[in-house]
Amino acid sequence: MGKMKNFFSDVIHEMKVVTWPTKKEMSKHIPTVFSVVAFFAVFFFAVDYVLTTLLDLLI
């Protein structure tokens, strides 16, 4: 029980130490994050489609 209490007190301490981004920083990085997520979504969709098509041709 002591380890769990120590863990949560350490978590609370670390959350107070974190430097959170400002609203301006967040709005600056949101388009980049969405672009990267969209790119990888399309990429993995394309890879899945190609592999599925190739496997269907083999079977």
PDB file of N, CA, C and O in Angstrom:
ATOM      1  N   MET A   1       0.825  -1.191   0.000  1.00  0.00           N
ATOM      2  CA  MET A   1       0.000   0.000   0.000  1.00  0.00           C
ATOM      3  C   MET A   1       0.866   1.251   0.000  1.00  0.00           C
ATOM      4  O   MET A   1       0.501   2.262  -0.599  1.00  0.00           O
ATOM      5  N   GLY A   2       2.017   1.186   0.673  1.00  0.00           N
ATOM      6  CA  GLY A   2       2.904   2.334   0.745  1.00  0.00           C
ATOM      7  C   GLY A   2       3.499   2.687  -0.603  1.00  0.00           C
ATOM      8  O   GLY A   2       3.697   3.859  -0.921  1.00  0.00           O
ATOM      9  N   LYS A   3       3.788   1.645  -1.408  1.00  0.00           N
ATOM     10  CA  LYS A   3       4.352   1.890  -2.741  1.00  0.00           C
ATOM     11  C   LYS A   3       3.343   2.595  -3.638  1.00  0.00           C
ATOM     12  O   LYS A   3       3.709   3.473  -4.418  1.00  0.00           O
ATOM     13  N   MET A   4       2.065   2.211  -3.528  1.00  0.00           N
ATOM     14  CA  MET A   4       1.035   2.825  -4.351  1.00  0.00           C
ATOM     15  C   MET A   4       0.858   4.297  -3.974  1.00  0.00           C
ATOM     16  O   MET A   4       0.728   5.155  -4.848  1.00  0.00           O
ATOM     17  N   LYS A   5       0.854   4.582  -2.677  1.00  0.00           N
ATOM     18  CA  LYS A   5       0.713   5.970  -2.217  1.00  0.00           C
ATOM     19  C   LYS A   5       1.910   6.788  -2.693  1.00  0.00           C
ATOM     20  O   LYS A   5       1.750   7.923  -3.140  1.00  0.00           O
ATOM     21  N   ASN A   6       3.110   6.212  -2.598  1.00  0.00           N
ATOM     22  CA  ASN A   6       4.316   6.891  -3.053  1.00  0.00           C
ATOM     23  C   ASN A   6       4.243   7.157  -4.557  1.00  0.00           C
ATOM     24  O   ASN A   6       4.626   8.232  -5.018  1.00  0.00           O
ATOM     25  N   PHE A   7       3.752   6.177  -5.319  1.00  0.00           N
ATOM     26  CA  PHE A   7       3.625   6.334  -6.757  1.00  0.00           C
ATOM     27  C   PHE A   7       2.723   7.509  -7.100  1.00  0.00           C
ATOM     28  O   PHE A   7       3.084   8.356  -7.917  1.00  0.00           O
ATOM     29  N   PHE A   8       1.540   7.564  -6.473  1.00  0.00           N
ATOM     30  CA  PHE A   8       0.599   8.632  -6.792  1.00  0.00           C
ATOM     31  C   PHE A   8       1.095   9.995  -6.327  1.00  0.00           C
ATOM     32  O   PHE A   8       0.837  11.000  -6.990  1.00  0.00           O
ATOM     33  N   SER A   9       1.787  10.048  -5.224  1.00  0.00           N
ATOM     34  CA  SER A   9       2.341  11.334  -4.806  1.00  0.00           C
ATOM     35  C   SER A   9       3.442  11.784  -5.765  1.00  0.00           C
ATOM     36  O   SER A   9       3.590  12.979  -6.019  1.00  0.00           O
ATOM     37  N   ASP A  10       4.217  10.836  -6.300  1.00  0.00           N
ATOM     38  CA  ASP A  10       5.229  11.171  -7.304  1.00  0.00           C
ATOM     39  C   ASP A  10       4.571  11.658  -8.597  1.00  0.00           C
ATOM     40  O   ASP A  10       5.063  12.583  -9.242  1.00  0.00           O
ATOM     41  N   VAL A  11       3.461  11.030  -8.967  1.00  0.00           N
ATOM     42  CA  VAL A  11       2.744  11.455 -10.175  1.00  0.00           C
ATOM     43  C   VAL A  11       2.232  12.883 -10.006  1.00  0.00           C
ATOM     44  O   VAL A  11       2.378  13.706 -10.909  1.00  0.00           O
ATOM     45  N   ILE A  12       1.646  13.172  -8.878  1.00  0.00           N
ATOM     46  CA  ILE A  12       1.133  14.517  -8.612  1.00  0.00           C
ATOM     47  C   ILE A  12       2.270  15.531  -8.652  1.00  0.00           C
ATOM     48  O   ILE A  12       2.122  16.613  -9.220  1.00  0.00           O
ATOM     49  N   HIS A  13       3.397  15.184  -8.054  1.00  0.00           N
ATOM     50  CA  HIS A  13       4.564  16.085  -8.070  1.00  0.00           C
ATOM     51  C   HIS A  13       5.026  16.344  -9.504  1.00  0.00           C
ATOM     52  O   HIS A  13       5.274  17.490  -9.880  1.00  0.00           O
ATOM     53  N   GLU A  14       5.141  15.285 -10.303  1.00  0.00           N
ATOM     54  CA  GLU A  14       5.610  15.443 -11.687  1.00  0.00           C
ATOM     55  C   GLU A  14       4.634  16.269 -12.519  1.00  0.00           C
ATOM     56  O   GLU A  14       5.056  17.055 -13.367  1.00  0.00           O
ATOM     57  N   MET A  15       3.328  16.097 -12.284  1.00  0.00           N
ATOM     58  CA  MET A  15       2.340  16.874 -13.036  1.00  0.00           C
ATOM     59  C   MET A  15       2.443  18.364 -12.713  1.00  0.00           C
ATOM     60  O   MET A  15       2.119  19.202 -13.554  1.00  0.00           O
ATOM     61  N   LYS A  16       2.890  18.699 -11.505  1.00  0.00           N
ATOM     62  CA  LYS A  16       3.082  20.108 -11.141  1.00  0.00           C
ATOM     63  C   LYS A  16       4.352  20.676 -11.774  1.00  0.00           C
ATOM     64  O   LYS A  16       4.446  21.883 -11.995  1.00  0.00           O
ATOM     65  N   VAL A  17       5.325  19.820 -12.065  1.00  0.00           N
ATOM     66  CA  VAL A  17       6.606  20.252 -12.624  1.00  0.00           C
ATOM     67  C   VAL A  17       6.524  20.431 -14.141  1.00  0.00           C
ATOM     68  O   VAL A  17       7.311  21.181 -14.719  1.00  0.00           O
ATOM     69  N   VAL A  18       5.580  19.750 -14.786  1.00  0.00           N
ATOM     70  CA  VAL A  18       5.461  19.781 -16.243  1.00  0.00           C
ATOM     71  C   VAL A  18       5.200  21.208 -16.716  1.00  0.00           C
ATOM     72  O   VAL A  18       4.410  21.939 -16.118  1.00  0.00           O
ATOM     73  N   THR A  19       5.872  21.590 -17.794  1.00  0.00           N
ATOM     74  CA  THR A  19       5.615  22.880 -18.433  1.00  0.00           C
ATOM     75  C   THR A  19       4.586  22.642 -19.532  1.00  0.00           C
ATOM     76  O   THR A  19       4.909  22.096 -20.587  1.00  0.00           O
ATOM     77  N   TRP A  20       3.367  23.049 -19.282  1.00  0.00           N
ATOM     78  CA  TRP A  20       2.295  22.820 -20.234  1.00  0.00           C
ATOM     79  C   TRP A  20       2.349  23.873 -21.336  1.00  0.00           C
ATOM     80  O   TRP A  20       2.711  25.020 -21.075  1.00  0.00           O
ATOM     81  N   PRO A  21       1.992  23.496 -22.569  1.00  0.00           N
ATOM     82  CA  PRO A  21       2.026  24.471 -23.668  1.00  0.00           C
ATOM     83  C   PRO A  21       0.939  25.531 -23.501  1.00  0.00           C
ATOM     84  O   PRO A  21      -0.124  25.285 -22.930  1.00  0.00           O
ATOM     85  N   THR A  22       1.247  26.713 -24.019  1.00  0.00           N
ATOM     86  CA  THR A  22       0.258  27.793 -23.978  1.00  0.00           C
ATOM     87  C   THR A  22      -0.770  27.583 -25.077  1.00  0.00           C
ATOM     88  O   THR A  22      -0.603  26.729 -25.948  1.00  0.00           O
ATOM     89  N   LYS A  23      -1.830  28.369 -25.027  1.00  0.00           N
ATOM     90  CA  LYS A  23      -2.871  28.264 -26.047  1.00  0.00           C
ATOM     91  C   LYS A  23      -2.301  28.604 -27.428  1.00  0.00           C
ATOM     92  O   LYS A  23      -2.682  27.991 -28.426  1.00  0.00           O
ATOM     93  N   LYS A  24      -1.402  29.568 -27.483  1.00  0.00           N
ATOM     94  CA  LYS A  24      -0.778  29.971 -28.746  1.00  0.00           C
ATOM     95  C   LYS A  24       0.077  28.832 -29.310  1.00  0.00           C
ATOM     96  O   LYS A  24       0.043  28.560 -30.510  1.00  0.00           O
ATOM     97  N   GLU A  25       0.844  28.169 -28.439  1.00  0.00           N
ATOM     98  CA  GLU A  25       1.678  27.047 -28.872  1.00  0.00           C
ATOM     99  C   GLU A  25       0.807  25.891 -29.365  1.00  0.00           C
ATOM    100  O   GLU A  25       1.124  25.249 -30.367  1.00  0.00           O
ATOM    101  N   MET A  26      -0.276  25.635 -28.665  1.00  0.00           N
ATOM    102  CA  MET A  26      -1.174  24.548 -29.061  1.00  0.00           C
ATOM    103  C   MET A  26      -1.778  24.817 -30.431  1.00  0.00           C
ATOM    104  O   MET A  26      -1.807  23.932 -31.286  1.00  0.00           O
ATOM    105  N   SER A  27      -2.262  26.046 -30.641  1.00  0.00           N
ATOM    106  CA  SER A  27      -2.886  26.358 -31.926  1.00  0.00           C
ATOM    107  C   SER A  27      -1.863  26.342 -33.050  1.00  0.00           C
ATOM    108  O   SER A  27      -2.224  26.116 -34.205  1.00  0.00           O
ATOM    109  N   LYS A  28      -0.597  26.576 -32.736  1.00  0.00           N
ATOM    110  CA  LYS A  28       0.458  26.524 -33.748  1.00  0.00           C
ATOM    111  C   LYS A  28       0.736  25.084 -34.185  1.00  0.00           C
ATOM    112  O   LYS A  28       1.034  24.844 -35.355  1.00  0.00           O
ATOM    113  N   HIS A  29       0.644  24.128 -33.265  1.00  0.00           N
ATOM    114  CA  HIS A  29       1.025  22.748 -33.551  1.00  0.00           C
ATOM    115  C   HIS A  29      -0.141  21.855 -33.985  1.00  0.00           C
ATOM    116  O   HIS A  29       0.090  20.763 -34.504  1.00  0.00           O
ATOM    117  N   ILE A  30      -1.372  22.290 -33.786  1.00  0.00           N
ATOM    118  CA  ILE A  30      -2.524  21.456 -34.134  1.00  0.00           C
ATOM    119  C   ILE A  30      -2.557  21.085 -35.619  1.00  0.00           C
ATOM    120  O   ILE A  30      -2.794  19.918 -35.932  1.00  0.00           O
ATOM    121  N   PRO A  31      -2.332  22.021 -36.551  1.00  0.00           N
ATOM    122  CA  PRO A  31      -2.348  21.611 -37.970  1.00  0.00           C
ATOM    123  C   PRO A  31      -1.282  20.561 -38.300  1.00  0.00           C
ATOM    124  O   PRO A  31      -1.524  19.664 -39.108  1.00  0.00           O
ATOM    125  N   THR A  32      -0.125  20.668 -37.688  1.00  0.00           N
ATOM    126  CA  THR A  32       0.935  19.687 -37.930  1.00  0.00           C
ATOM    127  C   THR A  32       0.504  18.317 -37.430  1.00  0.00           C
ATOM    128  O   THR A  32       0.685  17.318 -38.127  1.00  0.00           O
ATOM    129  N   VAL A  33      -0.055  18.261 -36.250  1.00  0.00           N
ATOM    130  CA  VAL A  33      -0.496  16.982 -35.675  1.00  0.00           C
ATOM    131  C   VAL A  33      -1.586  16.359 -36.550  1.00  0.00           C
ATOM    132  O   VAL A  33      -1.529  15.169 -36.856  1.00  0.00           O
ATOM    133  N   PHE A  34      -2.569  17.151 -36.948  1.00  0.00           N
ATOM    134  CA  PHE A  34      -3.635  16.620 -37.796  1.00  0.00           C
ATOM    135  C   PHE A  34      -3.099  16.160 -39.147  1.00  0.00           C
ATOM    136  O   PHE A  34      -3.548  15.143 -39.676  1.00  0.00           O
ATOM    137  N   SER A  35      -2.147  16.892 -39.706  1.00  0.00           N
ATOM    138  CA  SER A  35      -1.567  16.501 -40.997  1.00  0.00           C
ATOM    139  C   SER A  35      -0.835  15.172 -40.891  1.00  0.00           C
ATOM    140  O   SER A  35      -0.975  14.313 -41.762  1.00  0.00           O
ATOM    141  N   VAL A  36      -0.057  14.999 -39.833  1.00  0.00           N
ATOM    142  CA  VAL A  36       0.683  13.748 -39.648  1.00  0.00           C
ATOM    143  C   VAL A  36      -0.277  12.586 -39.429  1.00  0.00           C
ATOM    144  O   VAL A  36      -0.079  11.507 -39.989  1.00  0.00           O
ATOM    145  N   VAL A  37      -1.301  12.792 -38.630  1.00  0.00           N
ATOM    146  CA  VAL A  37      -2.287  11.736 -38.383  1.00  0.00           C
ATOM    147  C   VAL A  37      -3.017  11.378 -39.676  1.00  0.00           C
ATOM    148  O   VAL A  37      -3.224  10.200 -39.966  1.00  0.00           O
ATOM    149  N   ALA A  38      -3.405  12.382 -40.446  1.00  0.00           N
ATOM    150  CA  ALA A  38      -4.094  12.115 -41.715  1.00  0.00           C
ATOM    151  C   ALA A  38      -3.178  11.380 -42.686  1.00  0.00           C
ATOM    152  O   ALA A  38      -3.614  10.451 -43.366  1.00  0.00           O
ATOM    153  N   PHE A  39      -1.919  11.785 -42.757  1.00  0.00           N
ATOM    154  CA  PHE A  39      -0.970  11.127 -43.650  1.00  0.00           C
ATOM    155  C   PHE A  39      -0.848   9.648 -43.305  1.00  0.00           C
ATOM    156  O   PHE A  39      -0.940   8.793 -44.186  1.00  0.00           O
ATOM    157  N   PHE A  40      -0.639   9.343 -42.021  1.00  0.00           N
ATOM    158  CA  PHE A  40      -0.465   7.951 -41.635  1.00  0.00           C
ATOM    159  C   PHE A  40      -1.758   7.156 -41.783  1.00  0.00           C
ATOM    160  O   PHE A  40      -1.705   5.961 -42.072  1.00  0.00           O
ATOM    161  N   ALA A  41      -2.910   7.780 -41.596  1.00  0.00           N
ATOM    162  CA  ALA A  41      -4.177   7.080 -41.810  1.00  0.00           C
ATOM    163  C   ALA A  41      -4.308   6.675 -43.281  1.00  0.00           C
ATOM    164  O   ALA A  41      -4.682   5.542 -43.585  1.00  0.00           O
ATOM    165  N   VAL A  42      -4.001   7.599 -44.187  1.00  0.00           N
ATOM    166  CA  VAL A  42      -4.072   7.288 -45.617  1.00  0.00           C
ATOM    167  C   VAL A  42      -3.014   6.256 -45.984  1.00  0.00           C
ATOM    168  O   VAL A  42      -3.282   5.337 -46.758  1.00  0.00           O
ATOM    169  N   PHE A  43      -1.823   6.403 -45.436  1.00  0.00           N
ATOM    170  CA  PHE A  43      -0.731   5.470 -45.724  1.00  0.00           C
ATOM    171  C   PHE A  43      -1.104   4.041 -45.317  1.00  0.00           C
ATOM    172  O   PHE A  43      -0.967   3.111 -46.112  1.00  0.00           O
ATOM    173  N   PHE A  44      -1.574   3.871 -44.081  1.00  0.00           N
ATOM    174  CA  PHE A  44      -1.919   2.528 -43.620  1.00  0.00           C
ATOM    175  C   PHE A  44      -3.149   1.977 -44.332  1.00  0.00           C
ATOM    176  O   PHE A  44      -3.255   0.767 -44.529  1.00  0.00           O
ATOM    177  N   PHE A  45      -4.083   2.849 -44.721  1.00  0.00           N
ATOM    178  CA  PHE A  45      -5.210   2.395 -45.521  1.00  0.00           C
ATOM    179  C   PHE A  45      -4.713   1.858 -46.863  1.00  0.00           C
ATOM    180  O   PHE A  45      -5.156   0.802 -47.314  1.00  0.00           O
ATOM    181  N   ALA A  46      -3.800   2.583 -47.495  1.00  0.00           N
ATOM    182  CA  ALA A  46      -3.265   2.153 -48.795  1.00  0.00           C
ATOM    183  C   ALA A  46      -2.497   0.835 -48.666  1.00  0.00           C
ATOM    184  O   ALA A  46      -2.661  -0.060 -49.495  1.00  0.00           O
ATOM    185  N   VAL A  47      -1.668   0.714 -47.639  1.00  0.00           N
ATOM    186  CA  VAL A  47      -0.916  -0.528 -47.433  1.00  0.00           C
ATOM    187  C   VAL A  47      -1.875  -1.686 -47.186  1.00  0.00           C
ATOM    188  O   VAL A  47      -1.685  -2.769 -47.740  1.00  0.00           O
ATOM    189  N   ASP A  48      -2.885  -1.480 -46.378  1.00  0.00           N
ATOM    190  CA  ASP A  48      -3.867  -2.520 -46.101  1.00  0.00           C
ATOM    191  C   ASP A  48      -4.603  -2.916 -47.373  1.00  0.00           C
ATOM    192  O   ASP A  48      -4.813  -4.101 -47.632  1.00  0.00           O
ATOM    193  N   TYR A  49      -4.988  -1.935 -48.154  1.00  0.00           N
ATOM    194  CA  TYR A  49      -5.708  -2.217 -49.406  1.00  0.00           C
ATOM    195  C   TYR A  49      -4.843  -3.016 -50.377  1.00  0.00           C
ATOM    196  O   TYR A  49      -5.311  -3.988 -50.971  1.00  0.00           O
ATOM    197  N   VAL A  50      -3.593  -2.613 -50.540  1.00  0.00           N
ATOM    198  CA  VAL A  50      -2.690  -3.313 -51.454  1.00  0.00           C
ATOM    199  C   VAL A  50      -2.442  -4.740 -50.983  1.00  0.00           C
ATOM    200  O   VAL A  50      -2.505  -5.677 -51.779  1.00  0.00           O
ATOM    201  N   LEU A  51      -2.161  -4.909 -49.701  1.00  0.00           N
ATOM    202  CA  LEU A  51      -1.901  -6.261 -49.190  1.00  0.00           C
ATOM    203  C   LEU A  51      -3.138  -7.151 -49.285  1.00  0.00           C
ATOM    204  O   LEU A  51      -3.027  -8.334 -49.608  1.00  0.00           O
ATOM    205  N   THR A  52      -4.297  -6.596 -49.009  1.00  0.00           N
ATOM    206  CA  THR A  52      -5.537  -7.364 -49.116  1.00  0.00           C
ATOM    207  C   THR A  52      -5.784  -7.778 -50.563  1.00  0.00           C
ATOM    208  O   THR A  52      -6.175  -8.915 -50.826  1.00  0.00           O
ATOM    209  N   THR A  53      -5.559  -6.870 -51.489  1.00  0.00           N
ATOM    210  CA  THR A  53      -5.745  -7.181 -52.904  1.00  0.00           C
ATOM    211  C   THR A  53      -4.770  -8.257 -53.360  1.00  0.00           C
ATOM    212  O   THR A  53      -5.154  -9.181 -54.077  1.00  0.00           O
ATOM    213  N   LEU A  54      -3.520  -8.143 -52.951  1.00  0.00           N
ATOM    214  CA  LEU A  54      -2.526  -9.151 -53.325  1.00  0.00           C
ATOM    215  C   LEU A  54      -2.865 -10.522 -52.749  1.00  0.00           C
ATOM    216  O   LEU A  54      -2.727 -11.536 -53.434  1.00  0.00           O
ATOM    217  N   LEU A  55      -3.302 -10.557 -51.511  1.00  0.00           N
ATOM    218  CA  LEU A  55      -3.676 -11.832 -50.899  1.00  0.00           C
ATOM    219  C   LEU A  55      -4.902 -12.436 -51.567  1.00  0.00           C
ATOM    220  O   LEU A  55      -4.989 -13.654 -51.720  1.00  0.00           O
ATOM    221  N   ASP A  56      -5.857 -11.587 -51.970  1.00  0.00           N
ATOM    222  CA  ASP A  56      -7.037 -12.097 -52.675  1.00  0.00           C
ATOM    223  C   ASP A  56      -6.654 -12.700 -54.018  1.00  0.00           C
ATOM    224  O   ASP A  56      -7.267 -13.673 -54.457  1.00  0.00           O
ATOM    225  N   LEU A  57      -5.653 -12.134 -54.669  1.00  0.00           N
ATOM    226  CA  LEU A  57      -5.204 -12.679 -55.949  1.00  0.00           C
ATOM    227  C   LEU A  57      -4.504 -14.024 -55.758  1.00  0.00           C
ATOM    228  O   LEU A  57      -4.597 -14.898 -56.621  1.00  0.00           O
ATOM    229  N   LEU A  58      -3.817 -14.192 -54.653  1.00  0.00           N
ATOM    230  CA  LEU A  58      -3.104 -15.436 -54.394  1.00  0.00           C
ATOM    231  C   LEU A  58      -4.028 -16.568 -53.965  1.00  0.00           C
ATOM    232  O   LEU A  58      -3.759 -17.736 -54.249  1.00  0.00           O
ATOM    233  N   ILE A  59      -5.094 -16.230 -53.295  1.00  0.00           N
ATOM    234  CA  ILE A  59      -5.983 -17.265 -52.735  1.00  0.00           C
ATOM    235  C   ILE A  59      -7.056 -17.649 -53.711  1.00  0.00           C
ATOM    236  O   ILE A  59      -7.889 -18.503 -53.408  1.00  0.00           O
TER     237      ILE A  59
END
